[in-house]
Amino acid sequence: MISGCNLENILIAVQKRPSRALLQEIGLPPHETLLGIYQGVSLGKRSVTTPPLYPDTIFLFQKPLEELCDTIEEMERQIEKTVVHEIAHYFGISEERLADLGYG
């Protein structure tokens, strides 16, 4: 646990698949799979005077997770890895740093 940091006003939601609009918006190449995404304002970019209007949300995408995993155990590990990855974005950790930590 990171001392002094809390997960506040954050939702975790599951959708069947990411929308085409979302995939286009983030520019995901066709050969890559999106398992989850963080949507919100990371802690380092927040303003005390203008708090976010909506809760931050971590979306997990059920079908891509199911297609990637062969067993329940693999699914559990992948969901854990995906949630940790997206929570890291809430704290402002970059994709590059996550890759260095094994969460890429």
Stockholm file with secondary structure:
# STOCKHOLM 1.0

chainA/1-104         MISGCNLENILIAVQKRPSRALLQEIGLPPHETLLGIYQGVSLGKRSVTTPPLYPDTIFLFQKPLEELCDTIEEMERQIEKTVVHEIAHYFGISEERLADLGYG
#=GR chainA/1-104 SS CCTTCCCCSEEEEEESSCCHHHHHHHTCCTTCCCCEEEESCCGGGCCSSSCCSSCEEEEEEHHHHHHHCSSHHHHHHHHHHHHHHHHHHHTTCCHHHHHHTTCC
#=GC SS_cons         CCTTCCCCSEEEEEESSCCHHHHHHHTCCTTCCCCEEEESCCGGGCCSSSCCSSCEEEEEEHHHHHHHCSSHHHHHHHHHHHHHHHHHHHTTCCHHHHHHTTCC
//
